[in-house]
């Protein structure tokens, strides 16, 4: 790793870090740097430099350089992992209102060994309607990507929606109005990562399908996701293909990612147990006694026998264990529908996975206080933005494995 004679600087630390965020040695350096950068404390930042940098850059020189850096870059967005190698770990952040960002390099002792200018690849973007043909009909969705330019091929993420009549944006005719998937796509795009999200068959604009909704099987959703992956894989504008599955979409995405060529998979609030156990738990939470739960479950099985029986065949922990690609498991700790036990079950099936817990994130990916009524109110509050640490965590995972 070559050394930079005159350092640059910046960072806002993303508070969600793998396993034990507050104890990560890199996180400690990044938090200090972020705080001191925001406070214009150049002398304090200087104490984070390693000995090699200090031997080449004096305190006086750094004091003169720092104001020019901050003037050019301004306030930064969240830093995310950019690259790792022997003796270094690089993080990158981009200016909130401009095209210039910074890459911060830390050595093996968690000290700063260099800071480099970084051009923002996502200074502009394009959105386009996207169609995927399947044997049963046509899926309709939206592709959102950084502006195409020579020499730059971003990763693309397929976002798979959760259960029920949920559309590409994270909204439903049953009263769900969150815009969470749209916000997720926008957040990834601002970090130079493309995405495609789609209306599931019989939902939104994807209504021109053979058969009827009563004939729907879980495998239909899996096959639709596979078709999307294959189409994205053939697009030479992208360097790699990742899958993010939310809630029930996590199981769909895990199966599809095993059956198609994918570069990485993210389970976002994904259930860890087969369908019958999930339904039994949700019915019990509704206040029914044991007999009532079994009666309601039996009624559900009879009413949607094809779909529930086909869904129940799959064990999420077993399916995620089949993946031979990088895996990330994200779980909000204020999720009323899926909890830590689900994430732990998935992690047991994928012991090499990145596992991230978001302290105040709920099931629709928003930050909430510890209050059930406030939590449920976010299900119909599209103006509320995503939990702030979610996108930085996803970007870190993707960038650590990117082929760009």
N, C-alpha and C positions, 0 to 999 in steps of 0.2 A: 504493500500500500504506500504510494508516494505521499510525502508530507506537503502541506500547503504553506508557503512562506508567509502569506498574510491571510489570517483567518476571517471567515464570515460567521454569522451566528443566527440561531433562532430555534424555537420549539414550543409547542403546546402539547404537553404529555396527555396521551389518551389514558384515562384512569383505569380502563380495563386491560389487565395484563394476564397472561396465562397463569394458572394455578394460584400463586400467592402474590398478587400485584404489589402490595406494599413492601414485600421483602425482596423484590427483584433488584439486583445490584445495578443493572442498566436503568431501571425505572427511577432509582434514586438520583442518578446523575441527570436524567432527563427532566425530572420534576424541578430540580434545583435550577437547571439551565432555563427552563420555561419561566419560572418565577422571576429570575433575575433579568431575563431578556425583557419581560413586560415592564419591569421596574427600572429599566435603563441602568442596571447595576453592573457596569462593565468590569469593575475590579473584582466583583464576586465571581463573574463568569470566568475570569482569568484563572481562578483557583481550580477550575475544572480541567484545565489543559494538562496534558501529560508533559513530562520533563523534556521530551524532544521538541515539542512546540515552544515551550518556554525558553529553550536555549536559542530559538530562532526568532521569536517575537517578544519584544520587551513589553512591559506593562504600559509604558508611554505610547508605544506604537499601537497597541491594542485600543487604548483609550481614544486615540484619534480615528482609528478605523471603524469602531463600533457605531458611532452616530451615522456615518455614511451608509453603512450596511442597513441599519434600521430605516433610514430615510428611503432607500431604494426598494426594500422589501415590504416594509410596513408590518401590520399585524398578520400573523400566520394562522393557517388552519392547523388541524391536528397533524402531528408527526405520525408516520406509519413506517413499518419495517420495509426497507427497500432491497437490501442484499446482505448476505453474510458470507464470510470466508475465514480462512485461517488468520487469526489475529485481528479481525475487525468485524463490526456490525454497523451497517449504515441505515439511517432513518432519513426520511424526506418529508418536507412540508412545503406547501405553496401559499403565496400571499393571497389574502382573501379577495382582494380587488384587482390584482394584477397578474402578469404572466411569469414573474420571477419567484422562485422558491429557493430553498436551501437544503442541501444534503449534509447531515451531521454524521461523522464517522467516529465510533468509539472503539478503543483498543481492548485487549483482553483483560486489562485492569480496570475497565469501565471509565477510563478517562478520555477526554476529547483529543483526538489526534489529527483532525482536519474537518473543515467545513467548506463546502463547495457550492457554487451557484447552480441552480437547477431550473430549466425552463419548464413551465407548466404545459403538458401536452393536451390538456382539456380546456384551453382558454375559450374555445367555442365548441359547439356540438351540433349534431343533426338528429332529428327524430323522423321516423318513417313508419308507415303502416307495414306490418309484416304478416305474411301468410304462409302457413305450412299445410301442405296437402297430405292427407292420410287416406287409407283405403275407405274409410267411412264418411269422410267429409273434410271440411277445411277449417283449421284453427286460425283465428285472427288475433293479432296482438300488436305490439309496438316495439321497435328496435330503437334504442337510444344509445348514441355513441359519440365519442370525441370527433371533432372535425377530421376528415381524412386528409392526411398529408404524407408526402413522400418519406419513406424511411421509418414510419411509425405504424406499428400494428398492435393495437391494444388487445388485452384479454377480453373475452366476452362471457357474461354470466347469464345462464338461464334461470329465471326466477319462477318457481312452481308454487302456486297458491295452496292454501290450506283447505279444509273440508267444507262441504256445503256449497251453495251457489255463489261462491266468492269469485269476483272477476279479477282482471289483470291489475287493478289498482288497489285491491284489498278491501273492496266494498261488496255489499250483498243486498239483495231484495228483501232479506229478512231483517233489515234495520241496521246492519253493520256499515259504517261509513268512516273509514280511517285514512284512506289514501296511503297506507303504509308501504305497499309495494311500489307505488309511483315515487314516493319519497326515497325509498331505497335505491331505485334506479337513478334518480337525480343525484343522490349522494355519491354513488359509485362513479357516475359520469364526471362529476366535479374533480374526481381523483384520477381521471384518465382511463376508466374502465367502462367498457360497453356492457349493455344488458339487453335481454329480450324477455318480455313477460307477455303472457297470453291469456285470453279467456278460455277456460276449460270448455269442453264440448257441452252443448246445451245452455251455456252461460254467456251473457253479454252479446257480442257479435258472432260468436261461434255456434250458431243455431242450425246451420245447414248440414245436419248429419243424418245418416240412415238410421232406421229403427226408431225406438222411443226411449225416453228417460227410464222407463220401467225395466228396460233390458240392459241397463248400464252395469258393467262389471268393473271391479278395481283394476283389472288388467288393461281396460280401455284407457284409463288415465296414464298407466305406465307406458303403453304403446304410443300415446300422444306425446309424452315427454321424450321418448326415444326418437320419434320423428323430428322433433325440434332440435335435439342434439345433433342428429345426422345432418340436418340442413345447415346449422351453424358451423359444423366441422368442415363442410365443403366451402365455406366462405373464406377466400384467401385474404380478406381484409383483417382477419383476426389471428392473433398469434397462438391462442389457446382457448379452451372452452372449460368453464367451471359451472357447477350446478349448485344453486341454493334452494333447498326445499323447506317450506315453512309448515309447521304443524303436520297434518296428514301428508302434505306435499313432501315432507322430509323422507317418508317411507317410499313414496313414489320416486323421488329423486335418487334414493339409494339403490333401488332396484334398477332403474334406468342407467345409472352411472356404472353399474356392474356389467350391464349388457351392451353398452356403447363405449366408445373411446372418449374418456373425459380426463381432464388434467387435475381436477380436485373437486371435492364434494363438501358442502356445508349443511349440517342439520341445524336448522334454526327453530327452536322450540318444538323439536320433534319428539313424538311419543316413543317410549322405550319398550312398550308391551303390546301384545296382539290386541286386535280390535275388541274382542269380547271383554277383556279386562278393562280396557279404556272406557267402554260404554258402562260397565258395571260401576266403575268408580264415579263417573259423572252422574249416574242415576242416584247413587248413594249420597252424593253431595247435594242433590236436589231436595233431600229431606225424606225420601222414601225409606221405609223399613226394609228388612231383608226380603220379606215376601213380596213387597211392592216392587223392589228392584228386579227380582227374578221374573215377575209377571210382566213388567214393562220391557225387560230385555227380550222375553219370549215374543211379545207383541212386535217389537222392532224387527226381530229376525223374520217373522212371518210377513211383515209389511214390506220389507226390503230384502227378501231372502237372497236374491242373486248378488246384490252388491255387498251386503254384510258378510255373507258366507265366503265370497271371494276375497274380501279384505282380510277376514280373520285367518286366512291361510298363511299369512306372512307375519313372521316375528321380526320386528325392527332391529333388535340386537343381532339376530342371526344374519339379516340382510346386510347390515353395515359391516359385519365381520368379514364378508366376502370381498370387500373393496381392497384393492392393492394400490390405491392411489392415496395422495394426501387427504386427510379428513379433518374437519373442524366441527366441533359440537358447541353450540351457543345456547345457553339457557338463562332466561330472566328469572330472578328470585322472587318477583311479585306476580308471577304468572298464575292465574286462577285455574287454568285448564291443564297445564303440563308443569311438572315440578322437577326438583333436583333429582329425585329418584329415577325419573325417566332418563335424564342426562347421564346419571351414573350407570344405568343399565346399558345405555348405548356405548359409553366409554369402556365398559368391561368387554364389549364386543370389538371395540377398536382401540386397543391399549396404546397405540402410537398417535392417537388423534390429539389435536389441540383442543383443550376443553376450557371454555371461557364462561364464567358466571357473571351476569350483569345484575348488580345489586338491586336496582330499582326499576328494572324493565319488566313490563307485563306481556301478555300474550300477543297483543297487537303492536308490540315493539315500541311502546311509548314509556316514558318515565313517569312513575306515579308514587305518591306517598303510600304509607301502609294503612290503607283505608279501602274497604271493598266497594263502597258506593263511588268513591272517587275513581277507583280502578275501572269499574264498569262504565263510568261516564266517558272514558276515553274511546270506547267502542263507537261513539257517534260524535267524534270531535276531530274532523280532518285537518283543522288548522294547527293542531298540536303536532310538533315535529318529532322525528324519530328520537329514540334514546341516543344521546350524543356520542356514546362510546361504540355504538354498533358498527357504523361504517368504517371507522378507523381500524377496528379489529378485523373486519372482512378484508380490507385493503392490505393490511399487514400480511394476512394469510396468503392472498393472491400474489402480492409482490415478492414474497419470499420464494415463490416457485415459478415466477413468470419466465417466459421464453423470449421476451422482447429484447 
